[in-house]
Amino acid sequence: MKKLAADLLMVILGSLIYALALTLLAIPSDLAEGGVPGAAILLHYAFDWSPGLITFILTASLMVIGFRSLPRKSIALSILTAPLISFFMYISEGRADALGDPLTAAIFAGFFIGIGSGLIYRTGSSMGGTSLIAQMCKKSLGWDLVRTIFVLDTLVVLSGLFVIGPLHTMYTIIALFIGKKATDLVVDGLDPRKAVSVISDEASNIADAIVSQMNTSVTVFKGRGGYLKQDKDMTYIIINKYQLMKLKNIIAAIDDKAFVVVHDVREVQGGSFSRIR
């Protein structure tokens, strides 16, 4: 119950931040956005229609069209977020003036759009829009989901060339890039992890040294080289990025010929880390 309440609060907060970033920063500075809100904003520029109302109409239409063909979960995840975003856009549109510098507006609009989107995605919710179209195309035509979403969003943004002009379209692309980075920051967290794989004849000694000097656990796997056909032990460690240099020094002190591979890890749960959610 607490998890449900926390997710609901996060969806509301994320929808509010996302909508205000559009109505208070992007729209007054003639910037656009991807997806259905972006299409609604361009229609607002062209015909002076309410972007909040058009966002709701377009998203609701997509949900009605896809109701029979899409999984119920996809529809359910959009039922809450789409009306909230539309509502917050509707009550806040026309309440702010342009900052005077479109680049500054693009930077901060992108940042807050990304924060809002990240909060929504962290709960497992969906913002609907182009993702619903992509799912319908995947089911009926077999198109790739991620590529379809990318193409649809790109088409929306590029159509801004005919409405807001090339300069403000380029500012919009800057906002989208910053928004993507901000979304990743919220979804992945502020404590990025590294996974390190070490292949060495001294795997046991390296593991013992890591446990004693870094106070962290390690896993040792049995492996076999594909070229020399020799059995090898591989040590696997998860650490935060600030511990990486110390780990490398420990490995080099024991076996300076060890084969070390460092991977970026998007999320770590369980064990000595955070609980599985």
Protein Blocks (a to p, Z undefined) as FASTA:
>chain_A
ZZmmmmmmmmmmmmmmmmmmmmmmmmmnopacehjllmmmmmmmmnopafklmmmmmmmm
mmmmmmmmpcfklmmmmmmmmmmmmmmmmmmgoiaccehiaklmmmmmmmmmmmmmmmmm
mnopaeejjlmmmmmmmmmnopafklmmmmmmmmmmmmmmmmnojklmmmmmmmmmmmmm
mmmmmmnopadcdddddddfklmmmmmmmmmmnopacdddddddfklopacddddddddf
klmmmmmmmmmmmommbccdddddfbdgehjbccdZZ
